[in-house]
């Protein structure tokens, strides 16, 4: 079932309403952008990845993409190799790989919460947002294309 509403700006907005008796194959997920802040004192940043967590499916994943030209435009002396390593470490923690440290052994929810904790480093998580998905891995790819690349 859906409803159509006319937004104040004249746009037609469609809302999908799911009744308790209707089945829904989508689960709630959370996501946060990974931002690269090459000079923390300036506060300038570029989006370089996305973290996705879907509790019902036990999924946590990260997709990253570093646009070196944009990074170097903000800071010509940025440590590109170090930033790539930090982004890779986030992906390794999400994947639960052995070389990713103690956090990699935690359950998906604890890994996501650890990764989104505020930090004052070059790679920082943004605010957490929510959505609905039937495929959290595909959602991570979609968000990477939409918000990072």
FENHUMO-V675895 format. One record per residue. OMEGA is omega as a letter, one per 30 degrees, with the letter a starting at -180 (* if undefined). Layout:
# FENHUMO-V675895
<<OMEGA> <OMEGA>>
This chain:
# FENHUMO-V675895
<<l> <l> <l> <l> <l> <a> <a> <a> <l> <l> <l> <a> <l> <l> <l> <a> <l> <l> <a> <a> <a> <l> <l> <a> <l> <l> <l> <l> <l> <l> <l> <l> <l> <a> <l> <a> <a> <l> <a> <a> <l> <l> <l> <a> <l> <l> <a> <l> <l> <l> <l> <l> <l> <a> <a> <a> <l> <a> <l> <a> <l> <l> <a> <l> <a> <l> <a> <a> <l> <l> <a> <l> <l> <a> <a> <a> <a> <l> <a> <a> <l> <l> <l> <l> <l> <l> <l> <l> <l> <l> <l> <l> <l> <a> <l> <a> <a> <a> <a> <l> <a> <a> <a> <l> <a> <l> <a> <a> <l> <l> <l> <a> <l> <a> <a> <l> <a> <l> <l> <l> <a> <l> <a> <l> <l> <l> <a> <l> <a> <l> <l> <l> <l> <a> <a> <l> <l> <l> <l> <l> <a> <a> <l> <l> <a> <a> <a> <a> <*>>
